[in-house]
Amino acid sequence: MNRFGESHLLRSGVALATLLTMAIIARPATSAESEPAKPEPVKRIVAWDVPALSKIPAIHDTKERAAKGMRAFFYEGADYKGRPTWVFAYYAAPAGKMPEGGWPAVVCAHGGGGSAYPDWIKEWNKHGYAAIAMDLEGHLPGGRSHGVPGNFPPNAGHENAGPARKDWFGDRDLPDNEQWFYHAVADVIRANSLLRSLPEINPNKIGLTGISWGGTIVSTVAGVDRRFAFVIPVYGGGFIHESDNPGLSQWFPPKNMTAAQFLDYRTKWDPSAHLPHAKMPMLWVSGFTDPVFPVNIFAKSAKAAGGPSTMCVRPWIIHAHGSGWEEAWEIYAFANSIVKGEAPLPSLGPPHVDPKDGLAHVTFQGNVKKAEILYTTSSGNWKQRRWDKLPCRVAAGEVIASKPLPKGATVFNVNAWDQRDNLVSSGLVDIEPSK
């Protein structure tokens, strides 16, 4: 069943998503075996009217940008200058028999310059999920990429659009409800409310994923809309103001933002303020040399989450929309473990260097077939650091390095694979300099 029906006939109850407890990748320890504290959160401000956004949005069908096998429509988002915004979206459910209780589903939030991508929906459909992908920048889909039909001009607006993105919080002088980030978060919450109302969807099995800028958006949403069963940020996260990437840091003090604007950003928009309130399981997917969101702030975001976090940090993954849903199969294994009862990803304990043998050790739960350490002797800009490998052996419930980390190593991470070739990561461990 792949239909919407009239809003007044749809389920109106807003059930809280079932939060499944998992043993997850823990907060890594230093070589002195002391576990670092969670990042201290700022006192957040919730700028959104979450109860209002949790209501079923009005739907407006459209023939714009029709895509084969997809339902194209606008749904109403937050008000903008006195009237509701219209958010363009595609939706599809899988073919075949609907499971008892309804399809699990996913909300897909694109990155900067992206749009609603049919191919992203198709990928989730292949894995047995209904999915909605929407344009978060006030545009209609354009170009040729990822199944967008017709090769229309990119970044084409429409008469009922909300605000478009302006650099990195470049609209910070405007009232909250006229800023792009406010509307992007509201649009994601509304997409959840829409999915939950559909008769073919299981409202307790709705997840959320976002790529790049979308990863930052969903990291904020995770702490604002607690109805999601799981959240998967890819590349993007929080603590953007701590990035050593000049393309990001230029938007913050001392070059940009007054003290009042910076406080506004930290308390209202950046995920670091909201992640401590995110209690659902989260999977964090990125690469060690990500050119936009450095791995150190990504790992810090995972640590800041209030619920169980699993990291999957691949050395090679490219920062791109297609790579963010095609080249990390852990995304679907993780989702399946939460809403389909399949085997969970392995979980790693805090890594440490044992003073008895001088080797890095990490305990694990689950099925680990192989592991390795990635370490760097570099310092400076994170995306330009060189990472080297150190083999490990897998013992009973423990991964042990084959030899000591070399002199001069500053940071290391343990990567482990299960029998299905799913990768999980320990997170970054700072190595204390020898005294």
C-alpha positions in Angstrom: 0.0 0.0 0.0 1.7 3.2 -1.2 -0.8 6.0 -0.7 -1.6 9.0 1.5 -5.4 9.3 1.8 -7.1 12.3 3.4 -5.4 13.8 6.5 -8.5 13.4 8.7 -8.6 9.7 8.0 -4.9 9.2 8.9 -3.7 8.2 12.3 -3.5 11.3 14.5 -1.8 9.7 17.5 1.9 10.7 17.9 3.6 7.7 19.6 7.0 7.9 21.0 9.5 5.9 19.1 10.7 2.7 20.8 14.2 3.3 22.0 16.1 0.1 22.0 19.0 -0.2 24.3 22.3 -1.4 22.8 25.8 -1.8 24.1 27.5 0.7 21.9 31.0 2.0 21.2 32.1 3.6 24.3 33.8 6.8 25.1 37.5 6.0 24.5 40.1 6.4 27.2 43.6 7.9 27.1 46.6 5.7 27.4 46.4 6.3 31.1 43.1 4.4 31.0 41.1 7.4 32.2 37.9 7.9 30.3 37.5 11.5 29.1 34.4 13.3 30.3 31.6 14.1 28.0 31.7 17.6 26.4 30.1 20.1 28.7 26.9 21.3 27.0 25.8 24.8 26.9 22.3 25.6 28.2 20.2 25.2 25.2 17.3 27.1 23.8 14.6 25.2 21.8 13.5 27.7 19.2 10.9 25.5 17.7 7.2 24.9 18.6 7.7 21.1 18.7 4.0 20.3 19.6 2.8 22.4 16.6 5.3 20.7 14.3 4.3 17.3 15.6 0.8 17.7 14.0 0.0 16.2 10.6 0.9 18.7 7.9 -1.3 19.6 5.0 -0.4 18.0 1.7 -0.5 19.6 -1.7 -0.1 17.3 -4.7 2.0 18.5 -7.6 3.0 17.5 -11.1 6.3 19.3 -10.7 9.4 17.2 -11.1 7.5 13.9 -11.4 9.8 10.9 -10.8 8.9 7.4 -11.8 7.7 5.3 -8.9 7.6 8.2 -6.5 4.9 10.4 -5.0 5.8 14.1 -5.6 4.1 16.6 -3.4 4.5 19.6 -1.1 3.9 19.5 2.6 3.4 22.5 4.8 6.4 23.4 7.0 6.8 26.2 9.6 5.3 29.6 8.9 7.5 32.1 7.1 6.5 35.8 7.0 2.9 35.0 8.1 2.2 32.0 5.9 3.1 28.3 5.9 6.0 27.2 3.8 5.6 24.5 1.2 8.3 21.9 1.2 8.9 19.8 -1.9 9.2 16.1 -1.3 9.3 12.6 -2.8 8.0 9.6 -1.0 7.8 5.8 -1.8 7.2 2.6 0.1 8.7 -0.7 -0.9 7.0 -3.1 -3.3 5.6 -6.3 -2.0 3.6 -7.3 1.1 3.6 -4.8 3.9 4.9 -6.3 7.2 2.6 -6.6 10.2 2.4 -3.3 11.9 3.4 -1.3 8.8 6.7 -0.5 7.0 9.6 0.9 8.9 10.5 4.3 7.4 13.3 6.9 7.1 13.5 10.6 6.7 16.4 11.6 4.4 17.9 15.1 4.9 20.3 16.2 2.1 23.5 18.2 2.3 24.4 21.7 1.2 23.4 22.4 -2.4 21.4 19.1 -2.5 17.8 18.4 -2.9 15.2 15.7 -2.7 16.9 12.6 -4.3 14.8 9.7 -5.7 17.8 7.4 -5.7 18.2 7.8 -1.9 14.5 6.7 -1.5 15.1 3.8 -3.8 18.1 2.6 -1.8 16.0 2.6 1.4 13.2 0.9 -0.4 15.6 -1.9 -1.5 16.3 -2.5 2.2 12.6 -2.7 3.1 11.9 0.9 4.3 9.5 3.5 3.1 11.3 6.8 2.8 10.7 10.5 2.3 13.3 12.9 0.9 12.6 16.6 0.8 14.3 19.8 -0.4 15.5 21.8 2.6 16.6 24.9 0.8 13.3 26.3 -0.6 13.9 24.8 -4.0 12.6 22.3 -6.5 14.9 19.4 -7.5 17.2 20.2 -10.4 20.1 18.9 -12.4 20.8 15.3 -13.3 22.2 13.7 -10.2 20.7 10.8 -8.1 17.6 10.2 -10.1 16.3 13.8 -10.3 14.2 13.9 -13.5 14.2 16.3 -16.4 17.5 18.1 -16.0 15.8 21.2 -14.8 17.9 24.2 -13.6 19.2 23.6 -10.0 18.2 25.9 -7.2 14.9 26.9 -8.7 12.7 28.4 -6.1 8.9 28.4 -5.9 6.3 30.8 -4.7 5.6 29.2 -1.4 9.2 28.4 -0.4 10.8 29.1 2.8 14.3 30.7 3.1 17.3 29.3 1.2 20.6 28.6 2.9 23.0 31.6 3.0 26.5 30.4 3.6 27.1 29.2 7.2 24.4 30.9 9.3 24.8 33.9 7.1 21.2 35.0 7.9 22.0 35.3 11.6 20.8 38.9 11.8 17.2 37.8 11.0 14.6 36.7 13.5 14.8 33.0 14.5 11.8 32.0 12.4 13.2 33.6 9.3 16.6 31.8 9.4 17.2 28.9 7.1 18.4 26.5 9.9 15.3 27.1 11.9 13.2 26.0 8.8 15.4 23.0 7.9 15.0 21.5 11.4 11.3 22.3 11.3 10.9 20.6 7.9 12.5 17.4 9.2 10.3 17.3 12.2 7.2 17.9 10.0 8.4 15.0 7.7 8.4 12.7 10.7 4.9 13.9 11.6 3.7 13.2 8.1 5.2 9.7 8.0 3.7 8.8 11.4 0.2 9.6 10.0 0.4 7.2 7.0 -1.6 4.0 7.4 1.2 1.9 5.8 3.9 3.2 8.2 4.8 1.8 11.6 5.1 5.0 13.7 7.4 3.3 16.2 9.9 2.4 13.5 10.8 5.7 11.9 14.5 6.7 11.6 16.3 9.7 10.4 19.5 10.2 8.4 21.3 13.2 6.9 24.4 13.8 4.8 26.9 16.6 5.3 24.8 19.7 6.2 22.0 17.2 6.6 24.1 15.4 9.2 24.3 18.6 11.2 20.6 19.2 10.8 19.6 15.7 12.0 22.1 15.9 14.9 20.1 18.9 16.1 16.8 17.3 15.4 17.8 14.2 17.4 17.7 16.3 20.6 14.6 18.2 19.7 12.2 15.5 18.2 12.6 12.4 20.4 10.1 10.4 18.4 12.7 8.9 16.0 13.7 5.3 16.6 17.3 5.9 15.4 19.3 8.7 13.9 22.3 8.4 11.4 24.4 11.5 10.8 26.8 11.1 7.9 29.8 13.4 7.7 28.1 16.3 9.4 27.7 16.8 13.2 28.1 19.5 15.8 30.9 21.6 17.4 31.3 23.3 14.0 32.8 26.4 15.7 35.7 24.2 16.9 36.6 23.1 13.4 40.1 23.7 12.1 38.7 23.8 8.6 39.1 27.4 7.4 36.0 27.1 5.3 34.0 26.6 8.5 36.0 28.6 11.1 35.8 31.8 9.0 32.1 32.1 9.9 32.7 32.3 13.6 34.5 34.7 15.9 36.9 36.5 15.6 36.2 36.9 11.9 32.4 36.8 12.0 29.5 36.9 14.5 29.2 39.2 17.4 29.3 37.7 20.9 25.5 37.8 21.1 25.2 36.0 17.7 27.8 33.4 18.7 25.8 32.7 21.9 22.6 32.4 19.8 24.3 30.0 17.4 25.7 27.8 20.2 22.5 27.7 22.3 19.9 27.4 19.5 21.4 25.9 16.3 24.6 23.9 16.9 24.0 20.2 17.6 26.3 20.4 20.6 23.5 22.1 22.6 20.9 19.5 21.6 22.8 16.2 21.4 22.8 15.6 25.2 19.0 15.4 24.9 19.1 12.8 22.1 18.3 9.4 23.8 17.8 7.2 20.7 20.5 5.0 19.3 22.7 6.9 16.8 25.2 5.7 14.2 27.9 8.2 13.1 29.4 7.6 9.7 32.4 9.5 8.3 36.0 9.3 7.1 39.3 10.1 8.8 40.2 12.8 6.2 36.8 14.3 5.7 37.4 17.6 4.0 34.5 19.5 5.5 33.8 18.2 9.0 37.1 17.1 10.7 37.0 13.7 12.4 37.8 15.2 15.8 34.6 17.3 16.0 32.7 14.4 14.5 33.9 12.0 17.3 33.2 14.7 19.9 29.6 14.9 18.6 29.1 11.2 18.9 30.4 11.4 22.5 28.0 14.2 23.3 24.9 12.3 22.5 22.7 11.4 25.4 21.9 7.9 24.2 24.0 5.1 22.8 26.4 6.1 20.0 28.2 3.8 17.5 30.9 5.2 15.3 31.8 4.0 11.8 34.9 5.9 10.6 36.2 4.6 7.3 39.6 5.7 6.0 38.4 6.0 2.4 34.8 7.1 2.2 34.3 10.1 -0.1 32.3 13.2 1.0 29.4 13.0 -1.4 25.7 12.3 -1.4 25.8 9.0 -3.2 28.7 7.7 -1.2 26.8 8.6 2.0 24.1 6.1 1.3 25.8 3.5 -1.0 29.3 2.9 0.4 28.5 2.4 4.1 26.4 -0.7 4.4 26.6 -0.4 8.1 23.8 2.2 7.8 21.3 -0.5 6.9 22.7 -3.1 9.3 22.4 -0.6 12.1 18.8 0.4 11.1 17.8 -3.3 10.8 19.2 -4.0 14.3 17.0 -1.3 15.8 13.6 -1.8 14.0 13.8 -5.3 12.5 15.4 -7.2 15.4 18.5 -8.2 13.4 21.9 -8.7 15.0 23.5 -5.5 16.3 26.8 -4.1 15.2 29.7 -5.1 17.5 30.4 -2.7 20.4 33.9 -1.7 21.5 34.9 -0.7 25.0 37.2 2.2 25.9 40.7 1.5 24.3 43.7 1.8 26.5 47.4 1.1 26.5 48.2 -1.6 29.0 51.3 -0.6 31.0 52.2 -4.3 31.5 52.8 -5.0 27.8 52.7 -1.5 26.3 50.1 -2.6 23.8 46.7 -1.1 22.9 43.8 -3.2 24.1 40.0 -2.8 23.7 37.3 -5.1 24.8 34.3 -5.9 22.6 30.9 -7.4 22.6 29.5 -9.1 19.5 31.1 -10.9 16.7 34.5 -9.4 15.6 36.5 -11.3 13.0 39.4 -8.8 12.5 40.6 -5.4 13.7 43.3 -2.8 13.2 44.6 0.4 14.7 44.8 3.5 12.7 47.2 6.1 14.2 48.8 9.3 13.2 52.1 10.9 14.1 50.9 14.1 12.4 49.6 17.3 14.0 47.9 20.4 12.7 45.0 20.4 10.3 43.0 17.2 10.8 42.0 16.6 7.1 45.7 16.6 6.1 47.0 14.2 8.7 48.4 11.0 7.5 47.1 7.8 9.1 49.0 4.5 9.3 47.8 1.0 10.2 48.8 -1.4 12.9 47.6 -5.0 12.8 45.7 -6.4 15.8 44.8 -9.9 16.9 41.4 -10.8 18.1 41.3 -12.8 21.4 38.3 -13.8 23.5 36.4 -10.6 23.9 39.4 -8.4 23.3 41.3 -6.8 20.5 45.1 -6.5 21.1 47.6 -4.6 19.1 50.4 -6.7 17.5 53.1 -4.3 18.7 53.4 -1.0 20.6 52.3 2.2 18.9 55.4 3.9 17.4 57.1 6.8 19.1 55.6 10.1 18.1 52.0 8.7 17.6 49.6 11.3 18.9 46.1 9.8 18.3 44.8 6.3 17.5 41.5 4.6 16.8 40.5 1.0 16.7 38.5 -0.3 13.7 36.9 -3.7 14.0 34.8 -5.7 11.5 32.2 -8.3 12.1 31.4 -11.4 10.0 29.2 -9.4 7.7 32.1 -6.9 7.0 30.4 -4.2 9.0 32.9 -1.7 10.4 32.8 -0.1 13.9 35.2 2.4 15.4 36.3 3.2 18.9 36.6 6.9 18.4 39.8 8.9 18.8 42.2 8.2 21.7 44.8 10.9 22.6 48.1 9.4 23.5 49.8 11.0 26.5 53.3 12.0 25.8 55.9 10.0 27.7 57.4 11.7 30.6 
